[in-house]
Amino acid sequence: MPRFFFDTRDNGRQVRDELGCELAGMDAVHDLAVRTLTEIAADEGSSSDQHRFGIDVRDEAGEAVLTSELTLETRRLG
């Protein structure tokens, strides 16, 4: 199975994935990227009105294969 690397972004702070994980294909890559983003957002929360999370996925050759972003925006209405 091919290995993919999930580099994360959190409001500009980047963390490079050096280990990666073996996945069957792009559907599994997509699912893991989305699941990871929602878990990061839930764990990190946000102390600001807008918080941006992202994942950039590379294959074994270092080529970008998927980018996913999640923006958490809060508006106080009163």
DSSP file (Angstrom, degrees, kcal/mol; ACC not computed):
  #  RESIDUE AA STRUCTURE BP1 BP2  ACC     N-H-->O    O-->H-N    N-H-->O    O-->H-N    TCO  KAPPA ALPHA  PHI   PSI    X-CA   Y-CA   Z-CA
    1    1 A M              0   0    0      0, 0.0    23,-0.1     0, 0.0     2,-0.1   0.000 360.0 360.0 360.0 144.9    0.0    0.0    0.0
    2    2 A P        -     0   0    0      0, 0.0    21,-2.2     0, 0.0     2,-0.4  -0.381 360.0-127.7 -73.0 152.8    1.2    3.5   -0.7
    3    3 A R  E     -A   22   0A   0     19,-0.2    57,-0.4    -2,-0.1     2,-0.3  -0.838  22.5-167.3-103.0 137.8    2.3    5.8    2.1
    4    4 A F  E     -A   21   0A   0     17,-2.7    17,-2.4    -2,-0.4     2,-0.4  -0.931  10.7-144.2-125.0 148.8    0.9    9.3    2.5
    5    5 A F  E     -B   58   0B   0     53,-2.6    53,-2.4    -2,-0.3     2,-0.8  -0.953   6.0-154.3-118.8 129.5    2.0   12.2    4.7
    6    6 A F  E     -B   57   0B   0     -2,-0.4     2,-0.5    51,-0.2    51,-0.2  -0.847   9.3-169.0-110.3  96.7   -0.4   14.6    6.3
    7    7 A D  E     -B   56   0B   0     49,-2.6    49,-2.8    -2,-0.8     2,-0.3  -0.734  15.9-148.4 -85.5 128.6    1.2   18.1    7.0
    8    8 A T  E     -BC  55  15B   0      7,-2.1     7,-2.6    -2,-0.5     2,-0.4  -0.696  12.4-162.0-104.4 152.5   -1.1   20.2    9.2
    9    9 A R  E     -BC  54  14B   0     45,-2.9    45,-2.5    -2,-0.3     2,-0.4  -0.994   6.4-178.5-129.1 137.1   -1.7   23.9    9.4
   10   10 A D  E >  S-BC  53  13B   0      3,-2.4     3,-1.9    -2,-0.4    43,-0.2  -0.854  76.8 -37.1-139.0  99.3   -3.2   25.7   12.4
   11   11 A N  T 3  S-     0   0    0     41,-3.0    42,-0.1    -2,-0.4     3,-0.1   0.888 126.8 -40.9  49.1  45.2   -3.6   29.5   11.9
   12   12 A G  T 3  S+     0   0    0      1,-0.3     2,-0.5    40,-0.2    -1,-0.3   0.145 112.1 119.2  94.4 -20.1   -0.3   29.6   10.1
   13   13 A R  E <   -C   10   0B   0     -3,-1.9    -3,-2.4     2,-0.0     2,-0.4  -0.694  50.1-157.6 -80.6 126.6    1.6   27.2   12.3
   14   14 A Q  E     -C    9   0B   0     -2,-0.5     2,-0.4    -5,-0.2    -5,-0.2  -0.860  15.0-169.6-112.3 141.1    2.7   24.2   10.2
   15   15 A V  E     -C    8   0B   0     -7,-2.6    -7,-2.1    -2,-0.4     2,-0.4  -0.986  16.7-143.7-128.2 120.7    3.7   20.7   11.4
   16   16 A R        -     0   0    0     -2,-0.4     2,-0.7    -9,-0.2    -9,-0.1  -0.696  13.6-132.0 -87.3 130.9    5.3   18.4    8.8
   17   17 A D        +     0   0    0     -2,-0.4   -10,-0.1     1,-0.2    -1,-0.0  -0.729  28.3 173.6 -82.0 114.5    4.4   14.7    9.0
   18   18 A E  S    S+     0   0    0     -2,-0.7    -1,-0.2   -12,-0.1   -11,-0.0   0.611  74.7  46.2 -96.4 -15.5    7.6   12.7    9.0
   19   19 A L  S    S-     0   0    0    -13,-0.1    -2,-0.1   -15,-0.0    -1,-0.1   0.876  80.3-178.3 -95.2 -45.1    6.0    9.2    9.6
   20   20 A G        -     0   0    0    -14,-0.1     2,-0.3   -17,-0.1   -15,-0.2  -0.039  21.4-111.1  68.5-178.8    3.0    9.1    7.2
   21   21 A C  E     -A    4   0A   0    -17,-2.4   -17,-2.7     2,-0.0     2,-0.5  -0.992  17.9-110.8-150.9 151.9    0.6    6.2    7.0
   22   22 A E  E     +A    3   0A   0     -2,-0.3     2,-0.3   -19,-0.2   -19,-0.2  -0.702  40.0 174.5 -85.9 128.5   -0.3    3.5    4.5
   23   23 A L        -     0   0    0    -21,-2.2     3,-0.1    -2,-0.5     6,-0.0  -0.957  38.1-124.0-135.6 153.6   -3.7    3.9    2.9
   24   24 A A  S    S-     0   0    0     -2,-0.3     2,-0.3   -23,-0.1    -1,-0.1   0.780  76.5 -49.9 -69.5 -29.3   -5.4    2.0    0.1
   25   25 A G  S  > S-     0   0    0    -23,-0.1     4,-1.9   -24,-0.1     3,-0.3  -0.980  73.8 -52.6 176.2-169.5   -6.1    5.0   -2.1
   26   26 A M  H  > S+     0   0    0     -2,-0.3     4,-2.8     1,-0.2     5,-0.2   0.783 122.1  59.1 -67.7 -29.5   -7.4    8.6   -2.5
   27   27 A D  H  > S+     0   0    0      2,-0.2     4,-2.4     1,-0.2    -1,-0.2   0.927 109.7  44.7 -63.0 -42.3  -10.8    7.9   -1.0
   28   28 A A  H  > S+     0   0    0     -3,-0.3     4,-2.4     2,-0.2    -2,-0.2   0.871 112.1  52.6 -68.4 -37.1   -9.1    6.8    2.3
   29   29 A V  H  X S+     0   0    0     -4,-1.9     4,-2.4     2,-0.2    -2,-0.2   0.943 111.1  47.1 -61.6 -48.0   -6.8    9.8    2.0
   30   30 A H  H  X S+     0   0    0     -4,-2.8     4,-2.4     1,-0.2     5,-0.2   0.938 112.5  48.8 -58.5 -49.7   -9.8   12.1    1.7
   31   31 A D  H  X S+     0   0    0     -4,-2.4     4,-2.4     1,-0.2    -1,-0.2   0.904 112.9  47.0 -60.7 -43.1  -11.6   10.5    4.6
   32   32 A L  H  X S+     0   0    0     -4,-2.4     4,-2.6     2,-0.2    -1,-0.2   0.885 110.9  52.3 -68.2 -37.9   -8.6   10.7    6.9
   33   33 A A  H  X S+     0   0    0     -4,-2.4     4,-2.3    -5,-0.2    -2,-0.2   0.937 113.1  43.8 -62.5 -46.7   -7.9   14.3    6.0
   34   34 A V  H  X S+     0   0    0     -4,-2.4     4,-2.1     2,-0.2    -2,-0.2   0.924 115.1  48.4 -65.7 -44.6  -11.5   15.4    6.8
   35   35 A R  H  X S+     0   0    0     -4,-2.4     4,-2.0    -5,-0.2    -1,-0.2   0.908 112.1  49.7 -62.2 -42.3  -11.6   13.3   10.0
   36   36 A T  H  X S+     0   0    0     -4,-2.6     4,-2.6     1,-0.2    -1,-0.2   0.913 109.0  52.2 -64.6 -42.7   -8.3   14.7   11.2
   37   37 A L  H  X S+     0   0    0     -4,-2.3     4,-2.4     1,-0.2    -1,-0.2   0.917 110.3  47.4 -60.2 -44.0   -9.3   18.3   10.5
   38   38 A T  H  X S+     0   0    0     -4,-2.1     4,-2.1     1,-0.2    -1,-0.2   0.874 112.3  50.2 -67.4 -35.1  -12.5   18.0   12.5
   39   39 A E  H  X S+     0   0    0     -4,-2.0     4,-2.4     2,-0.2    -2,-0.2   0.906 110.8  49.0 -67.9 -41.2  -10.6   16.3   15.4
   40   40 A I  H  X S+     0   0    0     -4,-2.6     4,-3.1     2,-0.2     5,-0.4   0.932 111.8  49.3 -62.4 -45.5   -8.0   19.1   15.4
   41   41 A A  H  X S+     0   0    0     -4,-2.4     4,-2.2     1,-0.2    -2,-0.2   0.898 112.3  48.0 -61.7 -40.9  -10.7   21.7   15.4
   42   42 A A  H  < S+     0   0    0     -4,-2.1    -1,-0.2    -5,-0.2    -2,-0.2   0.892 117.2  42.0 -67.4 -39.2  -12.5   20.0   18.3
   43   43 A D  H  < S+     0   0    0     -4,-2.4    -2,-0.2     1,-0.1    -1,-0.2   0.894 121.8  38.2 -74.4 -41.1   -9.3   19.6   20.4
   44   44 A E  H  < S-     0   0    0     -4,-3.1    -3,-0.2    -5,-0.2    -2,-0.2   0.828  84.0-178.1 -82.1 -33.4   -7.9   23.1   19.7
   45   45 A G     <  -     0   0    0     -4,-2.2     2,-0.3    -5,-0.4    -1,-0.1  -0.254  32.7 -87.5  61.5-158.0  -11.1   25.1   19.8
   46   46 A S        -     0   0    0     -4,-0.1    -1,-0.1     1,-0.1     5,-0.1  -0.939  27.7-173.2-155.3 129.2  -10.7   28.8   19.1
   47   47 A S  S    S+     0   0    0     -2,-0.3     2,-0.2     3,-0.1    -1,-0.1   0.418  79.4  61.9 -96.3  -1.2   -9.9   31.8   21.2
   48   48 A S  S    S-     0   0    0      1,-0.0     3,-0.1     0, 0.0    26,-0.1  -0.685  93.5-108.0-117.8 173.5  -10.5   34.1   18.2
   49   49 A D  S    S+     0   0    0     -2,-0.2    25,-3.6     1,-0.2     2,-0.4   0.738 106.8  31.2 -74.0 -22.3  -13.6   34.9   16.1
   50   50 A Q  E     + D   0  73B   0     23,-0.2     2,-0.4     2,-0.0    23,-0.2  -0.992  65.4 178.3-140.6 132.5  -12.0   33.0   13.1
   51   51 A H  E     - D   0  72B   0     21,-2.5    21,-3.3    -2,-0.4     2,-0.5  -0.999  12.3-155.4-134.7 133.2   -9.7   30.0   13.1
   52   52 A R  E     - D   0  71B   0     -2,-0.4   -41,-3.0    19,-0.2     2,-0.3  -0.940  10.4-177.4-117.8 128.1   -8.3   28.3   10.1
   53   53 A F  E     +BD  10  70B   0     17,-3.3    17,-2.9    -2,-0.5     2,-0.3  -0.897   8.7 175.5-118.0 148.0   -7.1   24.7   10.0
   54   54 A G  E     -BD   9  69B   0    -45,-2.5   -45,-2.9    -2,-0.3     2,-0.4  -0.995  20.4-156.8-152.2 158.4   -5.6   22.8    7.0
   55   55 A I  E     -BD   8  68B   0     13,-2.7    13,-2.5    -2,-0.3     2,-0.5  -0.997   4.9-166.0-135.7 131.0   -4.0   19.6    5.9
   56   56 A D  E     -BD   7  67B   0    -49,-2.8   -49,-2.6    -2,-0.4     2,-0.4  -0.981  15.4-153.7-115.7 122.4   -1.7   19.2    2.9
   57   57 A V  E     -BD   6  66B   0      9,-3.3     8,-2.9    -2,-0.5     9,-1.2  -0.826  10.3-171.0-104.5 133.0   -1.2   15.6    1.9
   58   58 A R  E     -BD   5  64B   0    -53,-2.4   -53,-2.6    -2,-0.4     6,-0.2  -0.873  15.0-134.9-116.3 150.7    1.9   14.3    0.0
   59   59 A D    >   -     0   0    0      4,-2.2     3,-1.9    -2,-0.3   -55,-0.2  -0.299  44.7 -82.7 -90.3-174.8    2.6   11.0   -1.5
   60   60 A E  T 3  S+     0   0    0    -57,-0.4   -56,-0.1     1,-0.3    -1,-0.0   0.759 130.7  54.8 -62.3 -25.6    5.8    8.9   -1.1
   61   61 A A  T 3  S-     0   0    0      2,-0.1    -1,-0.3     1,-0.0     3,-0.1   0.472 119.9-109.2 -86.0  -2.1    7.5   11.0   -3.9
   62   62 A G  S <  S+     0   0    0     -3,-1.9     2,-0.3     1,-0.3    -2,-0.1   0.525  71.1 143.8  87.2   5.7    6.7   14.2   -2.1
   63   63 A E        -     0   0    0      1,-0.1    -4,-2.2     2,-0.0    -1,-0.3  -0.605  56.4-112.7 -81.6 137.4    4.1   15.3   -4.6
   64   64 A A  E     +D   58   0B   0     -2,-0.3    -6,-0.2    -6,-0.2     3,-0.1  -0.503  41.0 166.6 -67.3 131.5    1.0   17.1   -3.3
   65   65 A V  E     +     0   0B   0     -8,-2.9     2,-0.3     1,-0.4    -7,-0.2   0.563  60.9   9.9-121.8 -17.8   -2.1   15.0   -3.8
   66   66 A L  E     -D   57   0B   0     -9,-1.2    -9,-3.3     2,-0.0     2,-0.4  -0.950  50.6-166.8-164.0 141.0   -4.8   16.7   -1.6
   67   67 A T  E     +D   56   0B   0     -2,-0.3     2,-0.4   -11,-0.2   -11,-0.2  -0.999  13.0 179.8-129.3 136.1   -5.4   19.9    0.3
   68   68 A S  E     -D   55   0B   0    -13,-2.5   -13,-2.7    -2,-0.4     2,-0.3  -0.999   3.3-171.7-138.1 138.9   -8.2   20.4    2.7
   69   69 A E  E     -D   54   0B   0     -2,-0.4     2,-0.4   -15,-0.2   -15,-0.2  -0.957   7.6-167.4-132.0 149.8   -9.1   23.4    4.9
   70   70 A L  E     -D   53   0B   0    -17,-2.9   -17,-3.3    -2,-0.3     2,-0.5  -0.994   6.1-162.4-135.6 127.3  -11.6   24.1    7.6
   71   71 A T  E     -D   52   0B   0     -2,-0.4     2,-0.6   -19,-0.2   -19,-0.2  -0.953   3.3-160.0-112.7 126.7  -12.5   27.5    8.9
   72   72 A L  E     -D   51   0B   0    -21,-3.3   -21,-2.5    -2,-0.5     2,-0.4  -0.926  16.6-177.7-104.3 115.6  -14.2   27.9   12.2
   73   73 A E  E     -D   50   0B   0     -2,-0.6     2,-0.4   -23,-0.2   -23,-0.2  -0.956   8.8-168.6-122.1 131.6  -15.9   31.3   12.5
   74   74 A T        -     0   0    0    -25,-3.6     2,-0.4    -2,-0.4    -2,-0.0  -0.963   1.9-173.1-120.2 133.7  -17.8   32.6   15.5
   75   75 A R        -     0   0    0     -2,-0.4     2,-0.4   -25,-0.0    -2,-0.0  -0.988  17.6-142.2-126.4 123.7  -20.0   35.7   15.5
   76   76 A R        -     0   0    0     -2,-0.4    -2,-0.0     1,-0.1   -27,-0.0  -0.709  12.5-167.4 -82.2 130.8  -21.5   37.1   18.7
   77   77 A L              0   0    0     -2,-0.4    -1,-0.1     1,-0.1    -2,-0.0   0.299 360.0 360.0-105.3   8.6  -25.0   38.3   18.0
   78   78 A G              0   0    0      0, 0.0    -1,-0.1     0, 0.0    -2,-0.0   0.422 360.0 360.0-157.9 360.0  -25.7   40.3   21.1
